[in-house]
């Protein structure tokens, strides 16, 4: 399926797609981490028991 046309061109195209997918994955991962942190901070502000538990965990 990939062998049609210039093989070097196809390799380059595959590399570009892989790079784009990798960048997308990294961006999504960072976004997820940031959102998780925000949610955690929000929950900590609302619940003092959780805050005490987290401060104990951080120590």
CHARMM-style PDB file with segment names, atoms N, HN, CA, C and O in Angstrom:
ATOM      1  N   UNK     1       0.831  -1.211   0.000  1.00  0.00      PROA
ATOM      2  CA  UNK     1       0.000   0.000   0.000  1.00  0.00      PROA
ATOM      3  C   UNK     1       0.872   1.270   0.000  1.00  0.00      PROA
ATOM      4  O   UNK     1       0.585   2.234  -0.710  1.00  0.00      PROA
ATOM      5  N   UNK     2       1.937   1.246   0.810  1.00  0.00      PROA
ATOM      6  HN  UNK     2       2.170   0.463   1.387  1.00  0.00      PROA
ATOM      7  CA  UNK     2       2.812   2.424   0.898  1.00  0.00      PROA
ATOM      8  C   UNK     2       3.812   2.488  -0.250  1.00  0.00      PROA
ATOM      9  O   UNK     2       4.446   3.522  -0.459  1.00  0.00      PROA
ATOM     10  N   UNK     3       3.965   1.373  -1.011  1.00  0.00      PROA
ATOM     11  HN  UNK     3       3.449   0.533  -0.841  1.00  0.00      PROA
ATOM     12  CA  UNK     3       5.029   1.282  -2.008  1.00  0.00      PROA
ATOM     13  C   UNK     3       4.722   2.051  -3.295  1.00  0.00      PROA
ATOM     14  O   UNK     3       5.598   2.163  -4.152  1.00  0.00      PROA
ATOM     15  N   UNK     4       3.523   2.579  -3.457  1.00  0.00      PROA
ATOM     16  HN  UNK     4       2.811   2.489  -2.760  1.00  0.00      PROA
ATOM     17  CA  UNK     4       3.184   3.313  -4.678  1.00  0.00      PROA
ATOM     18  C   UNK     4       3.902   4.656  -4.699  1.00  0.00      PROA
ATOM     19  O   UNK     4       3.982   5.333  -3.674  1.00  0.00      PROA
ATOM     20  N   UNK     5       4.423   5.045  -5.857  1.00  0.00      PROA
ATOM     21  HN  UNK     5       4.358   4.495  -6.689  1.00  0.00      PROA
ATOM     22  CA  UNK     5       5.117   6.313  -5.991  1.00  0.00      PROA
ATOM     23  C   UNK     5       6.538   6.214  -5.463  1.00  0.00      PROA
ATOM     24  O   UNK     5       7.077   5.119  -5.302  1.00  0.00      PROA
ATOM     25  N   UNK     6       7.137   7.361  -5.197  1.00  0.00      PROA
ATOM     26  HN  UNK     6       6.699   8.251  -5.328  1.00  0.00      PROA
ATOM     27  CA  UNK     6       8.527   7.422  -4.745  1.00  0.00      PROA
ATOM     28  C   UNK     6       8.627   6.952  -3.296  1.00  0.00      PROA
ATOM     29  O   UNK     6       7.933   7.476  -2.423  1.00  0.00      PROA
ATOM     30  N   UNK     7       9.482   5.972  -3.039  1.00  0.00      PROA
ATOM     31  HN  UNK     7      10.045   5.547  -3.748  1.00  0.00      PROA
ATOM     32  CA  UNK     7       9.604   5.414  -1.685  1.00  0.00      PROA
ATOM     33  C   UNK     7      10.182   6.451  -0.716  1.00  0.00      PROA
ATOM     34  O   UNK     7       9.769   6.510   0.442  1.00  0.00      PROA
ATOM     35  N   UNK     8      11.136   7.268  -1.182  1.00  0.00      PROA
ATOM     36  HN  UNK     8      11.471   7.220  -2.123  1.00  0.00      PROA
ATOM     37  CA  UNK     8      11.746   8.295  -0.327  1.00  0.00      PROA
ATOM     38  C   UNK     8      10.685   9.317   0.089  1.00  0.00      PROA
ATOM     39  O   UNK     8      10.642   9.758   1.237  1.00  0.00      PROA
ATOM     40  N   UNK     9       9.836   9.680  -0.866  1.00  0.00      PROA
ATOM     41  HN  UNK     9       9.871   9.322  -1.799  1.00  0.00      PROA
ATOM     42  CA  UNK     9       8.756  10.635  -0.593  1.00  0.00      PROA
ATOM     43  C   UNK     9       7.805  10.071   0.465  1.00  0.00      PROA
ATOM     44  O   UNK     9       7.374  10.773   1.380  1.00  0.00      PROA
ATOM     45  N   UNK    10       7.489   8.774   0.311  1.00  0.00      PROA
ATOM     46  HN  UNK    10       7.838   8.204  -0.432  1.00  0.00      PROA
ATOM     47  CA  UNK    10       6.586   8.110   1.255  1.00  0.00      PROA
ATOM     48  C   UNK    10       7.197   8.083   2.647  1.00  0.00      PROA
ATOM     49  O   UNK    10       6.515   8.338   3.640  1.00  0.00      PROA
ATOM     50  N   UNK    11       8.494   7.772   2.715  1.00  0.00      PROA
ATOM     51  HN  UNK    11       9.048   7.565   1.909  1.00  0.00      PROA
ATOM     52  CA  UNK    11       9.188   7.731   4.014  1.00  0.00      PROA
ATOM     53  C   UNK    11       9.100   9.103   4.685  1.00  0.00      PROA
ATOM     54  O   UNK    11       8.831   9.204   5.882  1.00  0.00      PROA
ATOM     55  N   UNK    12       9.330  10.145   3.905  1.00  0.00      PROA
ATOM     56  HN  UNK    12       9.549  10.063   2.933  1.00  0.00      PROA
ATOM     57  CA  UNK    12       9.280  11.511   4.428  1.00  0.00      PROA
ATOM     58  C   UNK    12       7.879  11.833   4.947  1.00  0.00      PROA
ATOM     59  O   UNK    12       7.716  12.429   6.012  1.00  0.00      PROA
ATOM     60  N   UNK    13       6.870  11.424   4.171  1.00  0.00      PROA
ATOM     61  HN  UNK    13       7.003  10.939   3.306  1.00  0.00      PROA
ATOM     62  CA  UNK    13       5.482  11.645   4.576  1.00  0.00      PROA
ATOM     63  C   UNK    13       5.166  10.929   5.874  1.00  0.00      PROA
ATOM     64  O   UNK    13       4.515  11.489   6.756  1.00  0.00      PROA
ATOM     65  N   UNK    14       5.625   9.687   5.995  1.00  0.00      PROA
ATOM     66  HN  UNK    14       6.153   9.231   5.278  1.00  0.00      PROA
ATOM     67  CA  UNK    14       5.394   8.908   7.220  1.00  0.00      PROA
ATOM     68  C   UNK    14       6.061   9.585   8.414  1.00  0.00      PROA
ATOM     69  O   UNK    14       5.480   9.669   9.496  1.00  0.00      PROA
ATOM     70  N   UNK    15       7.284  10.065   8.206  1.00  0.00      PROA
ATOM     71  HN  UNK    15       7.755   9.997   7.327  1.00  0.00      PROA
ATOM     72  CA  UNK    15       8.023  10.731   9.278  1.00  0.00      PROA
ATOM     73  C   UNK    15       7.276  11.982   9.732  1.00  0.00      PROA
ATOM     74  O   UNK    15       7.180  12.260  10.927  1.00  0.00      PROA
ATOM     75  N   UNK    16       6.749  12.732   8.761  1.00  0.00      PROA
ATOM     76  HN  UNK    16       6.827  12.506   7.790  1.00  0.00      PROA
ATOM     77  CA  UNK    16       6.018  13.961   9.090  1.00  0.00      PROA
ATOM     78  C   UNK    16       4.774  13.639   9.911  1.00  0.00      PROA
ATOM     79  O   UNK    16       4.475  14.314  10.896  1.00  0.00      PROA
ATOM     80  N   UNK    17       4.049  12.596   9.492  1.00  0.00      PROA
ATOM     81  HN  UNK    17       4.291  12.048   8.691  1.00  0.00      PROA
ATOM     82  CA  UNK    17       2.829  12.193  10.213  1.00  0.00      PROA
ATOM     83  C   UNK    17       3.184  11.761  11.632  1.00  0.00      PROA
ATOM     84  O   UNK    17       2.495  12.124  12.585  1.00  0.00      PROA
ATOM     85  N   UNK    18       4.257  10.986  11.770  1.00  0.00      PROA
ATOM     86  HN  UNK    18       4.816  10.691  10.995  1.00  0.00      PROA
ATOM     87  CA  UNK    18       4.693  10.523  13.093  1.00  0.00      PROA
ATOM     88  C   UNK    18       5.046  11.707  13.982  1.00  0.00      PROA
ATOM     89  O   UNK    18       4.677  11.744  15.155  1.00  0.00      PROA
ATOM     90  N   UNK    19       5.765  12.677  13.415  1.00  0.00      PROA
ATOM     91  HN  UNK    19       6.065  12.647  12.461  1.00  0.00      PROA
ATOM     92  CA  UNK    19       6.152  13.870  14.182  1.00  0.00      PROA
ATOM     93  C   UNK    19       4.917  14.626  14.655  1.00  0.00      PROA
ATOM     94  O   UNK    19       4.835  15.033  15.814  1.00  0.00      PROA
ATOM     95  N   UNK    20       3.961  14.811  13.753  1.00  0.00      PROA
ATOM     96  HN  UNK    20       4.029  14.481  12.811  1.00  0.00      PROA
ATOM     97  CA  UNK    20       2.731  15.528  14.105  1.00  0.00      PROA
ATOM     98  C   UNK    20       1.968  14.800  15.205  1.00  0.00      PROA
ATOM     99  O   UNK    20       1.465  15.425  16.139  1.00  0.00      PROA
ATOM    100  N   UNK    21       1.883  13.471  15.092  1.00  0.00      PROA
ATOM    101  HN  UNK    21       2.291  12.963  14.334  1.00  0.00      PROA
ATOM    102  CA  UNK    21       1.180  12.677  16.101  1.00  0.00      PROA
ATOM    103  C   UNK    21       1.873  12.788  17.453  1.00  0.00      PROA
ATOM    104  O   UNK    21       1.220  12.909  18.490  1.00  0.00      PROA
ATOM    105  N   UNK    22       3.209  12.746  17.431  1.00  0.00      PROA
ATOM    106  HN  UNK    22       3.739  12.648  16.589  1.00  0.00      PROA
ATOM    107  CA  UNK    22       3.979  12.845  18.676  1.00  0.00      PROA
ATOM    108  C   UNK    22       3.734  14.192  19.345  1.00  0.00      PROA
ATOM    109  O   UNK    22       3.486  14.260  20.549  1.00  0.00      PROA
ATOM    110  N   UNK    23       3.804  15.264  18.555  1.00  0.00      PROA
ATOM    111  HN  UNK    23       4.006  15.208  17.577  1.00  0.00      PROA
ATOM    112  CA  UNK    23       3.573  16.610  19.099  1.00  0.00      PROA
ATOM    113  C   UNK    23       2.170  16.697  19.689  1.00  0.00      PROA
ATOM    114  O   UNK    23       1.976  17.244  20.775  1.00  0.00      PROA
ATOM    115  N   UNK    24       1.188  16.150  18.960  1.00  0.00      PROA
ATOM    116  HN  UNK    24       1.345  15.706  18.078  1.00  0.00      PROA
ATOM    117  CA  UNK    24      -0.202  16.181  19.419  1.00  0.00      PROA
ATOM    118  C   UNK    24      -0.345  15.446  20.749  1.00  0.00      PROA
ATOM    119  O   UNK    24      -1.019  15.922  21.663  1.00  0.00      PROA
ATOM    120  N   UNK    25       0.302  14.272  20.846  1.00  0.00      PROA
ATOM    121  HN  UNK    25       0.849  13.885  20.104  1.00  0.00      PROA
ATOM    122  CA  UNK    25       0.249  13.485  22.083  1.00  0.00      PROA
ATOM    123  C   UNK    25       0.841  14.263  23.249  1.00  0.00      PROA
ATOM    124  O   UNK    25       0.267  14.294  24.338  1.00  0.00      PROA
ATOM    125  N   UNK    26       1.995  14.895  23.017  1.00  0.00      PROA
ATOM    126  HN  UNK    26       2.460  14.870  22.132  1.00  0.00      PROA
ATOM    127  CA  UNK    26       2.660  15.665  24.075  1.00  0.00      PROA
ATOM    128  C   UNK    26       1.765  16.815  24.531  1.00  0.00      PROA
ATOM    129  O   UNK    26       1.593  17.041  25.729  1.00  0.00      PROA
ATOM    130  N   UNK    27       1.196  17.538  23.564  1.00  0.00      PROA
ATOM    131  HN  UNK    27       1.336  17.353  22.591  1.00  0.00      PROA
ATOM    132  CA  UNK    27       0.321  18.672  23.892  1.00  0.00      PROA
ATOM    133  C   UNK    27      -0.876  18.198  24.714  1.00  0.00      PROA
ATOM    134  O   UNK    27      -1.235  18.820  25.714  1.00  0.00      PROA
ATOM    135  N   UNK    28      -1.489  17.094  24.289  1.00  0.00      PROA
ATOM    136  HN  UNK    28      -1.197  16.589  23.477  1.00  0.00      PROA
ATOM    137  CA  UNK    28      -2.644  16.556  25.012  1.00  0.00      PROA
ATOM    138  C   UNK    28      -2.256  16.134  26.426  1.00  0.00      PROA
ATOM    139  O   UNK    28      -3.004  16.360  27.378  1.00  0.00      PROA
ATOM    140  N   UNK    29      -1.071  15.514  26.556  1.00  0.00      PROA
ATOM    141  HN  UNK    29      -0.463  15.331  25.783  1.00  0.00      PROA
ATOM    142  CA  UNK    29      -0.604  15.047  27.865  1.00  0.00      PROA
ATOM    143  C   UNK    29      -0.383  16.231  28.803  1.00  0.00      PROA
ATOM    144  O   UNK    29      -0.814  16.210  29.956  1.00  0.00      PROA
ATOM    145  N   UNK    30       0.298  17.272  28.293  1.00  0.00      PROA
ATOM    146  HN  UNK    30       0.647  17.290  27.356  1.00  0.00      PROA
ATOM    147  CA  UNK    30       0.552  18.472  29.109  1.00  0.00      PROA
ATOM    148  C   UNK    30      -0.772  19.105  29.524  1.00  0.00      PROA
ATOM    149  O   UNK    30      -0.951  19.482  30.682  1.00  0.00      PROA
ATOM    150  N   UNK    31      -1.703  19.220  28.569  1.00  0.00      PROA
ATOM    151  HN  UNK    31      -1.558  18.914  27.628  1.00  0.00      PROA
ATOM    152  CA  UNK    31      -3.019  19.808  28.839  1.00  0.00      PROA
ATOM    153  C   UNK    31      -3.743  19.020  29.929  1.00  0.00      PROA
ATOM    154  O   UNK    31      -4.348  19.600  30.830  1.00  0.00      PROA
ATOM    155  N   UNK    32      -3.674  17.690  29.835  1.00  0.00      PROA
ATOM    156  HN  UNK    32      -3.182  17.218  29.103  1.00  0.00      PROA
ATOM    157  CA  UNK    32      -4.322  16.833  30.832  1.00  0.00      PROA
ATOM    158  C   UNK    32      -3.698  17.049  32.211  1.00  0.00      PROA
ATOM    159  O   UNK    32      -4.414  17.128  33.209  1.00  0.00      PROA
ATOM    160  N   UNK    33      -2.370  17.145  32.270  1.00  0.00      PROA
ATOM    161  HN  UNK    33      -1.788  17.081  31.459  1.00  0.00      PROA
ATOM    162  CA  UNK    33      -1.677  17.350  33.540  1.00  0.00      PROA
ATOM    163  C   UNK    33      -2.091  18.682  34.164  1.00  0.00      PROA
ATOM    164  O   UNK    33      -2.361  18.755  35.362  1.00  0.00      PROA
ATOM    165  N   UNK    34      -2.139  19.735  33.344  1.00  0.00      PROA
ATOM    166  HN  UNK    34      -1.919  19.676  32.370  1.00  0.00      PROA
ATOM    167  CA  UNK    34      -2.512  21.066  33.844  1.00  0.00      PROA
ATOM    168  C   UNK    34      -3.941  21.043  34.374  1.00  0.00      PROA
ATOM    169  O   UNK    34      -4.213  21.575  35.451  1.00  0.00      PROA
ATOM    170  N   UNK    35      -4.853  20.431  33.627  1.00  0.00      PROA
ATOM    171  HN  UNK    35      -4.632  19.999  32.753  1.00  0.00      PROA
ATOM    172  CA  UNK    35      -6.258  20.352  34.045  1.00  0.00      PROA
ATOM    173  C   UNK    35      -6.379  19.572  35.349  1.00  0.00      PROA
ATOM    174  O   UNK    35      -7.133  19.965  36.240  1.00  0.00      PROA
ATOM    175  N   UNK    36      -5.642  18.473  35.466  1.00  0.00      PROA
ATOM    176  HN  UNK    36      -5.030  18.154  34.742  1.00  0.00      PROA
ATOM    177  CA  UNK    36      -5.665  17.658  36.679  1.00  0.00      PROA
ATOM    178  C   UNK    36      -5.225  18.499  37.877  1.00  0.00      PROA
ATOM    179  O   UNK    36      -5.855  18.465  38.934  1.00  0.00      PROA
ATOM    180  N   UNK    37      -4.139  19.252  37.702  1.00  0.00      PROA
ATOM    181  HN  UNK    37      -3.627  19.279  36.843  1.00  0.00      PROA
ATOM    182  CA  UNK    37      -3.622  20.086  38.791  1.00  0.00      PROA
ATOM    183  C   UNK    37      -4.664  21.117  39.205  1.00  0.00      PROA
ATOM    184  O   UNK    37      -4.902  21.325  40.394  1.00  0.00      PROA
ATOM    185  N   UNK    38      -5.285  21.762  38.216  1.00  0.00      PROA
ATOM    186  HN  UNK    38      -5.091  21.593  37.249  1.00  0.00      PROA
ATOM    187  CA  UNK    38      -6.314  22.763  38.500  1.00  0.00      PROA
ATOM    188  C   UNK    38      -7.466  22.137  39.282  1.00  0.00      PROA
ATOM    189  O   UNK    38      -7.955  22.720  40.250  1.00  0.00      PROA
ATOM    190  N   UNK    39      -7.898  20.950  38.859  1.00  0.00      PROA
ATOM    191  HN  UNK    39      -7.501  20.476  38.073  1.00  0.00      PROA
ATOM    192  CA  UNK    39      -8.990  20.257  39.545  1.00  0.00      PROA
ATOM    193  C   UNK    39      -8.589  19.935  40.985  1.00  0.00      PROA
ATOM    194  O   UNK    39      -9.383  20.105  41.910  1.00  0.00      PROA
ATOM    195  N   UNK    40      -7.351  19.471  41.166  1.00  0.00      PROA
ATOM    196  HN  UNK    40      -6.706  19.334  40.414  1.00  0.00      PROA
ATOM    197  CA  UNK    40      -6.861  19.132  42.500  1.00  0.00      PROA
ATOM    198  C   UNK    40      -6.876  20.372  43.394  1.00  0.00      PROA
ATOM    199  O   UNK    40      -7.360  20.327  44.525  1.00  0.00      PROA
ATOM    200  N   UNK    41      -6.338  21.487  42.869  1.00  0.00      PROA
ATOM    201  HN  UNK    41      -5.945  21.524  41.950  1.00  0.00      PROA
ATOM    202  CA  UNK    41      -6.303  22.720  43.652  1.00  0.00      PROA
ATOM    203  C   UNK    41      -7.723  23.163  44.010  1.00  0.00      PROA
ATOM    204  O   UNK    41      -7.976  23.609  45.129  1.00  0.00      PROA
ATOM    205  N   UNK    42      -8.632  23.040  43.067  1.00  0.00      PROA
ATOM    206  HN  UNK    42      -8.426  22.679  42.158  1.00  0.00      PROA
ATOM    207  CA  UNK    42     -10.026  23.425  43.305  1.00  0.00      PROA
ATOM    208  C   UNK    42     -10.621  22.572  44.428  1.00  0.00      PROA
ATOM    209  O   UNK    42     -11.288  23.092  45.322  1.00  0.00      PROA
ATOM    210  N   UNK    43     -10.376  21.263  44.374  1.00  0.00      PROA
ATOM    211  HN  UNK    43      -9.835  20.841  43.647  1.00  0.00      PROA
ATOM    212  CA  UNK    43     -10.896  20.356  45.396  1.00  0.00      PROA
ATOM    213  C   UNK    43     -10.257  20.636  46.751  1.00  0.00      PROA
ATOM    214  O   UNK    43     -10.921  20.542  47.783  1.00  0.00      PROA
ATOM    215  N   UNK    44      -8.962  20.980  46.753  1.00  0.00      PROA
ATOM    216  HN  UNK    44      -8.423  21.055  45.914  1.00  0.00      PROA
ATOM    217  CA  UNK    44      -8.262  21.259  48.010  1.00  0.00      PROA
ATOM    218  C   UNK    44      -8.855  22.502  48.674  1.00  0.00      PROA
ATOM    219  O   UNK    44      -9.040  22.532  49.890  1.00  0.00      PROA
ATOM    220  N   UNK    45      -9.150  23.514  47.879  1.00  0.00      PROA
ATOM    221  HN  UNK    45      -9.000  23.489  46.891  1.00  0.00      PROA
ATOM    222  CA  UNK    45      -9.729  24.741  48.429  1.00  0.00      PROA
ATOM    223  C   UNK    45     -11.080  24.454  49.067  1.00  0.00      PROA
ATOM    224  O   UNK    45     -11.429  25.036  50.094  1.00  0.00      PROA
ATOM    225  N   UNK    46     -11.830  23.560  48.454  1.00  0.00      PROA
ATOM    226  HN  UNK    46     -11.546  23.087  47.619  1.00  0.00      PROA
ATOM    227  CA  UNK    46     -13.192  23.283  48.917  1.00  0.00      PROA
ATOM    228  C   UNK    46     -13.190  22.389  50.155  1.00  0.00      PROA
ATOM    229  O   UNK    46     -14.049  22.524  51.027  1.00  0.00      PROA
ATOM    230  N   UNK    47     -12.217  21.473  50.228  1.00  0.00      PROA
ATOM    231  HN  UNK    47     -11.519  21.363  49.520  1.00  0.00      PROA
ATOM    232  CA  UNK    47     -12.232  20.462  51.285  1.00  0.00      PROA
ATOM    233  C   UNK    47     -10.971  20.571  52.140  1.00  0.00      PROA
ATOM    234  O   UNK    47      -9.875  20.281  51.661  1.00  0.00      PROA
ATOM    235  N   UNK    48     -11.112  20.984  53.397  1.00  0.00      PROA
ATOM    236  HN  UNK    48     -12.003  21.220  53.786  1.00  0.00      PROA
ATOM    237  CA  UNK    48      -9.948  21.189  54.266  1.00  0.00      PROA
ATOM    238  C   UNK    48      -9.334  19.866  54.695  1.00  0.00      PROA
ATOM    239  O   UNK    48      -8.125  19.784  54.910  1.00  0.00      PROA
ATOM    240  N   UNK    49     -10.153  18.832  54.822  1.00  0.00      PROA
ATOM    241  HN  UNK    49     -11.135  18.898  54.647  1.00  0.00      PROA
ATOM    242  CA  UNK    49      -9.626  17.508  55.181  1.00  0.00      PROA
ATOM    243  C   UNK    49      -8.630  17.041  54.126  1.00  0.00      PROA
ATOM    244  O   UNK    49      -7.555  16.538  54.450  1.00  0.00      PROA
ATOM    245  N   UNK    50      -9.003  17.214  52.857  1.00  0.00      PROA
ATOM    246  HN  UNK    50      -9.877  17.623  52.593  1.00  0.00      PROA
ATOM    247  CA  UNK    50      -8.110  16.841  51.758  1.00  0.00      PROA
ATOM    248  C   UNK    50      -6.824  17.653  51.825  1.00  0.00      PROA
ATOM    249  O   UNK    50      -5.741  17.124  51.575  1.00  0.00      PROA
ATOM    250  N   UNK    51      -6.937  18.928  52.160  1.00  0.00      PROA
ATOM    251  HN  UNK    51      -7.817  19.357  52.363  1.00  0.00      PROA
ATOM    252  CA  UNK    51      -5.759  19.793  52.220  1.00  0.00      PROA
ATOM    253  C   UNK    51      -4.791  19.279  53.285  1.00  0.00      PROA
ATOM    254  O   UNK    51      -3.584  19.220  53.051  1.00  0.00      PROA
ATOM    255  N   UNK    52      -5.317  18.908  54.450  1.00  0.00      PROA
ATOM    256  HN  UNK    52      -6.297  18.956  54.640  1.00  0.00      PROA
ATOM    257  CA  UNK    52      -4.475  18.366  55.518  1.00  0.00      PROA
ATOM    258  C   UNK    52      -3.806  17.076  55.051  1.00  0.00      PROA
ATOM    259  O   UNK    52      -2.619  16.861  55.296  1.00  0.00      PROA
ATOM    260  N   UNK    53      -4.572  16.222  54.377  1.00  0.00      PROA
ATOM    261  HN  UNK    53      -5.536  16.397  54.177  1.00  0.00      PROA
ATOM    262  CA  UNK    53      -4.052  14.953  53.887  1.00  0.00      PROA
ATOM    263  C   UNK    53      -2.938  15.174  52.870  1.00  0.00      PROA
ATOM    264  O   UNK    53      -1.911  14.496  52.896  1.00  0.00      PROA
ATOM    265  N   UNK    54      -3.163  16.148  51.962  1.00  0.00      PROA
ATOM    266  HN  UNK    54      -3.998  16.698  51.941  1.00  0.00      PROA
ATOM    267  CA  UNK    54      -2.150  16.445  50.947  1.00  0.00      PROA
ATOM    268  C   UNK    54      -0.896  17.035  51.571  1.00  0.00      PROA
ATOM    269  O   UNK    54       0.215  16.681  51.177  1.00  0.00      PROA
ATOM    270  N   UNK    55      -1.059  17.935  52.546  1.00  0.00      PROA
ATOM    271  HN  UNK    55      -1.961  18.223  52.866  1.00  0.00      PROA
ATOM    272  CA  UNK    55       0.116  18.534  53.188  1.00  0.00      PROA
ATOM    273  C   UNK    55       0.922  17.457  53.907  1.00  0.00      PROA
ATOM    274  O   UNK    55       2.151  17.517  53.951  1.00  0.00      PROA
ATOM    275  N   UNK    56       0.219  16.463  54.474  1.00  0.00      PROA
ATOM    276  HN  UNK    56      -0.779  16.414  54.439  1.00  0.00      PROA
ATOM    277  CA  UNK    56       0.905  15.346  55.122  1.00  0.00      PROA
ATOM    278  C   UNK    56       1.645  14.511  54.076  1.00  0.00      PROA
ATOM    279  O   UNK    56       2.769  14.068  54.313  1.00  0.00      PROA
ATOM    280  N   UNK    57       1.009  14.296  52.913  1.00  0.00      PROA
ATOM    281  HN  UNK    57       0.096  14.656  52.721  1.00  0.00      PROA
ATOM    282  CA  UNK    57       1.629  13.511  51.840  1.00  0.00      PROA
ATOM    283  C   UNK    57       2.861  14.219  51.279  1.00  0.00      PROA
ATOM    284  O   UNK    57       3.870  13.576  50.987  1.00  0.00      PROA
ATOM    285  N   UNK    58       2.779  15.541  51.128  1.00  0.00      PROA
ATOM    286  HN  UNK    58       1.959  16.063  51.365  1.00  0.00      PROA
ATOM    287  CA  UNK    58       3.884  16.315  50.543  1.00  0.00      PROA
ATOM    288  C   UNK    58       5.109  16.267  51.463  1.00  0.00      PROA
ATOM    289  O   UNK    58       6.246  16.198  50.997  1.00  0.00      PROA
ATOM    290  N   UNK    59       4.858  16.305  52.777  1.00  0.00      PROA
ATOM    291  HN  UNK    59       3.934  16.361  53.156  1.00  0.00      PROA
ATOM    292  CA  UNK    59       5.974  16.190  53.733  1.00  0.00      PROA
ATOM    293  C   UNK    59       6.568  14.819  53.585  1.00  0.00      PROA
ATOM    294  OT1 UNK    59       7.524  14.482  54.284  1.00  0.00      PROA
TER     295      UNK     59
END
